[in-house]
Amino acid sequence: MLQKKKTVAREWLLITAGVLILTAGVYFFKFPNHFSTGGVTGIAIVLGHYIPALTPGRFVTVINVLLLLVGFAVFGKSFGIRTAYASLLMSGTLNLLELLVPLEAPLTTQPLVELMFAVGLPAVGSAILFNLDASSGGTDIIAMILRKYTSLNIGAALLCSDIIITVSACFAFGMETGLLSVLGLIIKSLFMDVVMDNLMIKKCFQIITSRPEPVENFITGTLHRGATQLHGEGVYSHEGKTVVLTVVSRHEAVLLRNFIKANDPDAFLIITSSTEIIGNGFRGVN
Protein backbone atom coordinates (compact mmCIF):
# COMPACT_ATOMS: atom_id res chain seq x y z
CA MET A 1 0.00 0.00 0.00
CA LEU A 2 2.81 2.41 0.93
CA GLN A 3 4.65 1.61 -2.30
CA LYS A 4 1.47 2.29 -4.30
CA LYS A 5 1.01 5.66 -2.58
CA LYS A 6 4.62 6.58 -3.35
CA THR A 7 4.11 5.63 -6.98
CA VAL A 8 0.93 7.72 -7.25
CA ALA A 9 2.61 10.71 -5.56
CA ARG A 10 5.59 10.40 -7.91
CA GLU A 11 3.29 10.32 -10.94
CA TRP A 12 1.45 13.48 -9.84
CA LEU A 13 4.78 15.24 -9.22
CA LEU A 14 5.93 14.24 -12.71
CA ILE A 15 2.66 15.50 -14.20
CA THR A 16 3.18 18.82 -12.41
CA ALA A 17 6.78 19.02 -13.63
CA GLY A 18 5.69 18.20 -17.18
CA VAL A 19 3.09 20.97 -17.14
CA LEU A 20 5.59 23.52 -15.78
CA ILE A 21 8.17 22.61 -18.44
CA LEU A 22 5.51 22.87 -21.16
CA THR A 23 4.24 26.19 -19.81
CA ALA A 24 7.74 27.68 -19.61
CA GLY A 25 8.32 26.94 -23.29
CA VAL A 26 4.96 28.40 -24.26
CA TYR A 27 5.16 31.59 -22.19
CA PHE A 28 8.83 32.56 -22.51
CA PHE A 29 9.39 31.52 -26.13
CA LYS A 30 6.14 30.91 -28.06
CA PHE A 31 4.08 33.88 -26.87
CA PRO A 32 6.62 36.73 -27.28
CA ASN A 33 7.73 35.47 -30.71
CA HIS A 34 4.17 34.73 -31.91
CA PHE A 35 5.13 31.17 -32.87
CA SER A 36 1.78 29.61 -33.70
CA THR A 37 2.53 25.89 -34.09
CA GLY A 38 -1.02 24.62 -33.66
CA GLY A 39 -3.11 23.57 -30.70
CA VAL A 40 -4.84 25.81 -28.17
CA THR A 41 -1.74 27.95 -27.59
CA GLY A 42 -1.47 28.56 -31.34
CA ILE A 43 -5.11 29.63 -31.49
CA ALA A 44 -4.57 31.88 -28.45
CA ILE A 45 -1.56 33.59 -30.06
CA VAL A 46 -3.51 34.42 -33.24
CA LEU A 47 -6.65 35.50 -31.36
CA GLY A 48 -4.56 37.64 -29.01
CA HIS A 49 -3.31 39.55 -32.05
CA TYR A 50 -6.80 40.32 -33.36
CA ILE A 51 -8.46 40.79 -29.95
CA PRO A 52 -5.84 42.55 -27.79
CA ALA A 53 -8.32 43.01 -24.94
CA LEU A 54 -7.45 39.47 -23.85
CA THR A 55 -3.91 38.17 -23.48
CA PRO A 56 -2.91 34.81 -25.03
CA GLY A 57 -2.76 33.31 -21.54
CA ARG A 58 -6.36 34.28 -20.87
CA PHE A 59 -7.44 32.91 -24.23
CA VAL A 60 -5.79 29.61 -23.29
CA THR A 61 -7.71 29.61 -20.00
CA VAL A 62 -11.06 30.34 -21.65
CA ILE A 63 -10.61 27.72 -24.37
CA ASN A 64 -9.31 25.05 -21.99
CA VAL A 65 -12.10 25.58 -19.47
CA LEU A 66 -14.75 25.40 -22.21
CA LEU A 67 -13.21 22.21 -23.61
CA LEU A 68 -12.99 20.67 -20.13
CA LEU A 69 -16.67 21.38 -19.54
CA VAL A 70 -17.52 19.78 -22.88
CA GLY A 71 -15.29 16.83 -22.02
CA PHE A 72 -17.01 16.20 -18.69
CA ALA A 73 -20.44 16.66 -20.33
CA VAL A 74 -19.63 14.08 -23.02
CA PHE A 75 -17.65 11.54 -21.00
CA GLY A 76 -18.92 12.12 -17.46
CA LYS A 77 -16.82 10.69 -14.62
CA SER A 78 -14.76 8.66 -17.09
CA PHE A 79 -13.14 11.87 -18.34
CA GLY A 80 -9.47 11.96 -17.31
CA ILE A 81 -8.90 13.75 -14.00
CA ARG A 82 -5.20 13.95 -14.84
CA THR A 83 -5.91 15.84 -18.06
CA ALA A 84 -8.25 18.20 -16.19
CA TYR A 85 -5.57 18.87 -13.56
CA ALA A 86 -2.84 19.44 -16.17
CA SER A 87 -5.07 21.71 -18.26
CA LEU A 88 -6.10 23.89 -15.31
CA LEU A 89 -2.54 24.01 -13.92
CA MET A 90 -1.21 25.15 -17.29
CA SER A 91 -3.88 27.83 -17.63
CA GLY A 92 -3.33 29.09 -14.09
CA THR A 93 0.45 29.15 -14.46
CA LEU A 94 0.25 31.10 -17.74
CA ASN A 95 -1.96 33.75 -16.13
CA LEU A 96 0.33 33.94 -13.09
CA LEU A 97 3.38 34.43 -15.29
CA GLU A 98 1.62 37.19 -17.26
CA LEU A 99 0.98 38.93 -13.94
CA LEU A 100 4.40 38.41 -12.34
CA VAL A 101 6.75 38.33 -15.35
CA PRO A 102 5.22 40.43 -18.14
CA LEU A 103 7.11 40.15 -21.42
CA GLU A 104 7.09 43.00 -23.92
CA ALA A 105 9.53 41.40 -26.37
CA PRO A 106 11.41 38.14 -27.00
CA LEU A 107 14.20 37.24 -24.59
CA THR A 108 16.86 37.32 -27.35
CA THR A 109 17.36 38.56 -30.90
CA GLN A 110 17.84 35.02 -32.23
CA PRO A 111 14.45 33.73 -33.46
CA LEU A 112 15.80 30.31 -34.51
CA VAL A 113 17.27 29.69 -31.06
CA GLU A 114 14.01 30.74 -29.45
CA LEU A 115 12.08 28.50 -31.86
CA MET A 116 14.11 25.50 -30.63
CA PHE A 117 13.11 26.24 -27.04
CA ALA A 118 9.53 27.08 -28.05
CA VAL A 119 9.24 23.62 -29.62
CA GLY A 120 11.59 21.58 -27.42
CA LEU A 121 10.32 22.47 -23.95
CA PRO A 122 6.62 21.85 -24.74
CA ALA A 123 7.57 18.62 -26.53
CA VAL A 124 9.41 17.35 -23.44
CA GLY A 125 6.56 18.42 -21.14
CA SER A 126 3.90 16.86 -23.36
CA ALA A 127 5.89 13.63 -23.66
CA ILE A 128 6.08 13.37 -19.87
CA LEU A 129 2.30 13.84 -19.66
CA PHE A 130 1.51 11.33 -22.42
CA ASN A 131 3.81 8.80 -20.76
CA LEU A 132 1.62 9.08 -17.64
CA ASP A 133 -1.69 8.86 -19.57
CA ALA A 134 -2.33 12.60 -19.20
CA SER A 135 -2.28 15.61 -21.50
CA SER A 136 -2.64 19.37 -21.27
CA GLY A 137 -6.16 19.16 -22.69
CA GLY A 138 -7.00 21.47 -25.56
CA THR A 139 -7.22 19.78 -28.94
CA ASP A 140 -6.69 16.37 -27.30
CA ILE A 141 -10.21 16.69 -25.88
CA ILE A 142 -11.57 17.46 -29.36
CA ALA A 143 -9.78 14.33 -30.61
CA MET A 144 -11.39 12.22 -27.87
CA ILE A 145 -14.85 13.50 -28.81
CA LEU A 146 -14.28 12.96 -32.54
CA ARG A 147 -13.02 9.44 -31.84
CA LYS A 148 -16.20 8.66 -29.92
CA TYR A 149 -18.74 9.95 -32.40
CA THR A 150 -17.10 9.76 -35.84
CA SER A 151 -14.94 7.49 -37.94
CA LEU A 152 -12.59 10.30 -38.93
CA ASN A 153 -8.85 9.78 -39.05
CA ILE A 154 -8.13 11.72 -35.85
CA GLY A 155 -4.42 12.16 -36.50
CA ALA A 156 -5.05 13.58 -39.94
CA ALA A 157 -7.84 15.86 -38.66
CA LEU A 158 -5.62 17.30 -35.90
CA LEU A 159 -2.71 17.74 -38.29
CA CYS A 160 -4.96 19.65 -40.70
CA SER A 161 -6.20 21.91 -37.89
CA ASP A 162 -2.60 22.53 -36.74
CA ILE A 163 -1.59 23.44 -40.30
CA ILE A 164 -4.50 25.90 -40.61
CA ILE A 165 -3.63 27.52 -37.27
CA THR A 166 0.04 27.71 -38.21
CA VAL A 167 -0.55 29.17 -41.66
CA SER A 168 -2.81 31.82 -40.12
CA ALA A 169 0.29 33.18 -38.39
CA CYS A 170 1.55 34.26 -41.83
CA PHE A 171 -1.43 36.61 -42.18
CA ALA A 172 -1.40 37.80 -38.56
CA PHE A 173 2.34 38.34 -38.00
CA GLY A 174 3.99 38.34 -41.41
CA MET A 175 5.72 35.78 -43.59
CA GLU A 176 8.89 35.44 -41.49
CA THR A 177 7.04 34.54 -38.31
CA GLY A 178 4.63 32.38 -40.28
CA LEU A 179 7.42 30.37 -41.91
CA LEU A 180 9.17 29.95 -38.56
CA SER A 181 5.87 28.67 -37.17
CA VAL A 182 5.59 26.16 -40.03
CA LEU A 183 9.16 25.04 -39.34
CA GLY A 184 8.28 24.73 -35.65
CA LEU A 185 5.28 22.53 -36.45
CA ILE A 186 7.48 20.19 -38.50
CA ILE A 187 10.15 20.02 -35.79
CA LYS A 188 7.49 19.47 -33.11
CA SER A 189 6.02 16.46 -34.88
CA LEU A 190 9.47 14.86 -35.24
CA PHE A 191 10.81 15.83 -31.82
CA MET A 192 7.78 14.52 -29.95
CA ASP A 193 8.32 11.01 -31.30
CA VAL A 194 12.00 11.06 -30.31
CA VAL A 195 11.28 12.31 -26.78
CA MET A 196 8.40 9.87 -26.29
CA ASP A 197 10.51 6.92 -27.37
CA ASN A 198 13.36 7.90 -25.06
CA LEU A 199 11.07 8.37 -22.07
CA MET A 200 9.38 5.02 -22.62
CA ILE A 201 12.46 2.88 -23.28
CA LYS A 202 12.76 -0.14 -21.00
CA LYS A 203 15.47 -2.81 -20.95
CA CYS A 204 14.51 -6.42 -21.54
CA PHE A 205 16.88 -9.00 -20.02
CA GLN A 206 17.28 -12.64 -21.01
CA ILE A 207 19.69 -14.12 -18.46
CA ILE A 208 20.97 -17.65 -19.17
CA THR A 209 22.55 -19.04 -16.02
CA SER A 210 23.25 -22.19 -14.00
CA ARG A 211 22.69 -20.28 -10.72
CA PRO A 212 19.40 -18.38 -11.03
CA GLU A 213 18.66 -17.86 -7.30
CA PRO A 214 20.95 -14.86 -6.59
CA VAL A 215 19.81 -13.06 -9.74
CA GLU A 216 16.12 -13.73 -9.07
CA ASN A 217 16.47 -12.59 -5.45
CA PHE A 218 18.13 -9.36 -6.61
CA ILE A 219 15.38 -8.70 -9.19
CA THR A 220 12.49 -9.33 -6.78
CA GLY A 221 14.05 -8.17 -3.50
CA THR A 222 16.17 -5.18 -4.51
CA LEU A 223 14.65 -3.95 -7.77
CA HIS A 224 11.09 -4.97 -6.81
CA ARG A 225 10.47 -6.28 -10.31
CA GLY A 226 8.90 -9.50 -11.49
CA ALA A 227 10.64 -12.18 -13.53
CA THR A 228 9.83 -15.36 -15.43
CA GLN A 229 11.92 -18.51 -15.21
CA LEU A 230 12.29 -20.82 -18.19
CA HIS A 231 14.19 -24.11 -18.33
CA GLY A 232 16.54 -24.83 -21.22
CA GLU A 233 19.47 -26.95 -22.27
CA GLY A 234 22.83 -26.04 -23.78
CA VAL A 235 23.06 -27.28 -27.37
CA TYR A 236 26.73 -28.34 -27.16
CA SER A 237 27.04 -29.43 -23.53
CA HIS A 238 23.43 -30.53 -23.03
CA GLU A 239 23.78 -29.02 -19.59
CA GLY A 240 20.58 -27.81 -17.95
CA LYS A 241 20.24 -24.01 -17.93
CA THR A 242 17.77 -21.54 -16.47
CA VAL A 243 16.62 -18.55 -18.53
CA VAL A 244 15.39 -15.61 -16.43
CA LEU A 245 13.28 -13.05 -18.28
CA THR A 246 12.67 -9.60 -16.79
CA VAL A 247 12.02 -5.99 -17.84
CA VAL A 248 13.49 -3.03 -15.94
CA SER A 249 14.10 0.69 -16.35
CA ARG A 250 17.38 1.99 -17.75
CA HIS A 251 18.68 2.87 -14.28
CA GLU A 252 17.71 -0.54 -12.93
CA ALA A 253 19.33 -2.18 -15.97
CA VAL A 254 22.72 -0.77 -14.93
CA LEU A 255 22.29 -2.11 -11.40
CA LEU A 256 21.21 -5.55 -12.63
CA ARG A 257 24.01 -5.82 -15.16
CA ASN A 258 26.63 -4.87 -12.56
CA PHE A 259 25.18 -7.35 -10.06
CA ILE A 260 25.30 -10.21 -12.56
CA LYS A 261 28.84 -9.29 -13.63
CA ALA A 262 30.01 -9.36 -9.99
CA ASN A 263 28.07 -12.40 -8.77
CA ASP A 264 27.57 -14.62 -11.82
CA PRO A 265 30.30 -13.84 -14.37
CA ASP A 266 29.55 -17.03 -16.34
CA ALA A 267 25.96 -15.94 -17.04
CA PHE A 268 25.04 -15.13 -20.66
CA LEU A 269 23.07 -11.90 -21.07
CA ILE A 270 20.88 -10.67 -23.91
CA ILE A 271 19.75 -7.07 -23.31
CA THR A 272 17.32 -5.36 -25.70
CA SER A 273 15.41 -2.07 -25.65
CA SER A 274 11.65 -1.69 -26.01
CA THR A 275 9.22 1.22 -25.88
CA GLU A 276 6.10 -0.93 -25.62
CA ILE A 277 5.87 -2.88 -22.35
CA ILE A 278 2.32 -3.64 -21.25
CA GLY A 279 1.50 -5.36 -17.97
CA ASN A 280 1.76 -5.17 -14.20
CA GLY A 281 4.26 -2.52 -13.14
CA PHE A 282 4.30 -0.90 -16.57
CA ARG A 283 1.53 0.36 -18.86
CA GLY A 284 -1.97 -0.96 -18.30
CA VAL A 285 -4.03 -2.75 -20.90
CA ASN A 286 -6.80 -0.45 -22.23
N, C-alpha and C positions, 0 to 999 in steps of 0.2 A: 504493500500500500504506500509506504514512504517513498519507494523508488518510483512508483507511478506518479505521485505528487511532484517529485523532483523533475520528472520528465515533462509533465504538463507545464510546470513553472518555467522550465527551460524553453519550451516551445513558445510560450507567450512572450518571454523576453526576446527571443529571436524574431518573432513577428514585430514587436515594437522596434527592434533595431533595424529590421528590414524597411519598415515604414519611414523611420527617421533618415536612413540613407537615401531612400527614394525621394523624400521630400526635400532633402538638401540639394540634390541634383536639380530638381524642378525649380526650386525657389532661387537658388544662387546662380544658376546657369541657363535654364530654359526661359524663365520669365524675363530677365533683363535683356536677353538677346532676341526675344520673340521667336525662339525655335519651336515651331508648331509641328511636332512629329506624330500627330494623331492622338487618339484617346481624349479623355475629359480635359486634361491639362492643355492639349492642343486647341480644343474648342474654346476653353477659357481664355487662352492667349489672344485668339482672333476676336472673340466677343469683347474682351477688354479693350481692344483697339477701337471698335465701333461704338461701344457703350462705356465711355470712361467713368461714368458715375459709379461703376462697380469695378473693383480690382480683380485681376485674374484669380487670386486666392478666394475671393468671395464667390466668384462664378463657380469655381471648383466645389465649394461648399454647397451652393444651391443645387447644382446638378447632381452631386453625390447623394445628398439627402433625398432628393426626388426619386432617384433611381433605387435607393435603399427602401423607400416606402413602397415603390412598385414591386420590388423584389419580395418584400414580406407579404404584400397583398397577393402575389401570384403563388409563392411557394409556402407561405405560412411559417410554422415553426421549423420546417426543414431548411429554411434559408440559412446560409452559413453565418454563424455568429462571429467567426474569425474575420470574415470579409467585412461585416458590419463594423467591427472594432477597428480594423485597419483603415477602412474608408473614413470613418469619423476622426480617427487620430490624425490621418493625413490632412484632412480639411482643417481641423483645429490648429495643427502645427503651422500650416501655411498662413492662416490668419494671424497667429501669434508672431510669426516672423515678420509679416508685413507691418505689424504694430511696433515691434521692438527693433528690427533691423531693416528699415526702409531702404530700398535700392533705387537710385535714380538713373543708374547707368550700369553697364557690365563691369565686372571686377577687373578685367584686363582689356587690352586692345588687340587680342589675338582670338578672333572668332572661331578658328578651327580648334584651338586648344580648348576653348570653352564648350564647343560642340562635343568634344570627346567626353568631358565631364557631364554635360547635359544628357548624354546618351548612356554613358557607362554607369554612373551612380544609380539612376533609376533601374537600369537593367539588373544590377547586382541586387538592389532592394526587392525588385519584383521576383527575381529568381529565388530569393530566400523565402518570400511569401508563398510562391507556387509550390516550393519543396515541402511546405508545411500545410498544404491544402487550403491556402488562404489567397486573397488578392486584395488590391486596393479598391476594388469595386469598379465603378464607372462602366466602361463598355463591356467588361466581363459580365455584368448583370444583364445587359442587353443580349449578350451571346447566350446566356443561360435561358432567357425567355424565348429567344428564337429557336433554340434547340428543343424546347419543350413543345412548341406549337407549330413549328414548320419543319420542312425537310431541306431547308437551305443548307448550303455548304457554309458553315459558320466561319471557318477560317478565311474563306474567300470574301465573305460579306464584311468581316471586320477589316480585312486588308483594303478593300475598296473604300470603306469609310475613312480609314486612316489616310489613304492617298488623297481623297477629296479634302480632308481637313488640312493636310500638308500643303497641297497645291494652293489652297485659299490664302496661305501665308504670302504667296507671290503677289497677290492683289492687295493684301493688307499692308505689307511691310516692304515691298519691292522685290526685284528678282534675286538679288544677292542673298537676302535672308531666306527667300523661298527655296532657292537651290540648296542652301545649307540645310534647310529643314528636310528636303527630299533626301539629301545625303545622310542626314541623321536617322531618317526612317529606315533606310537600307542598312546602315550600321546596326541599328537597334535590333532588327530582325535577325541578323547574323550573330550579334554579340549575346543576345538572350539565350540562344541555343548552346553556345559555348559555356556560358556561366552556369546554365541549368545542368549540363552534363557534368561539369566539374564539381558542382555541389552534391550531385546525386551519386557520384562514383563510390562504389563499395568494392572490397577485395574478396574474391572467392578463392578459398584454399582447398586444395586436394592434398592431403598429407598421407603419404604411404610409409608406414612404419611397422616395426616389430614390437614396439613398446608404446601402445597408444595411451595408457593410463595417465602418465604425467601431462601429455599434451591435452587430453580431454579435461583433466582437472583444472588446468590453466585456463582453458576456454570457458568452462562453466563457472569456475570459482572466482577467477580474477577478472576476466573480461565480461562475465555475465552474459555470454552468448550461448546459443544452442549449437549442437553439432549432430551429425549423422554418421554412424559407423557402418562401414561395409567390409565384407570379408573377401579377400582375393588371394591369388597365388602367383608367385614369381614365375615367369615363363621359362627362364633358364634353370633356376635352382629348384623350382617347384616348392619353394618354402612358403609357408602360410604368411600372409601379410594382412594388415588392417589398413583400410583407407578411411580417413576421417575427413568429412566434408563440413565446412563451416563458412559463413560470410561475416565479415567484420568491416568496420570503418577503416579509413586509411591510417589513422593514428594507431588503432588497435592492431592493424596489420604489421606495423613496425615492431610492436611489442611481442606479437606472436612469433614473428620470424626470428627475432633475437632470442626468444625463449627456446625455440626448437633448435637453433644453431648451437646454443650453450648446453642443452640437456639431451638432445637426440641428434647428434651430428650425422648419423647414418640415414636419417629420414630423407625421403625424396619429396620435394615440394613442387606443386604446380600452382602458381598464383596468377589469377586473371582479374581483369577489371570489368565491372558491369554497372550500368546506370538504371537497370530495371530489376529490383529485388522486391518481391511481393510476398508478404507473410508476417508472422508474428515477430515483433521487434523492428520491422521495417514498414513498408507501405501496406496499407490495408487493401483488401479486395473489394472493389466497388460493385 
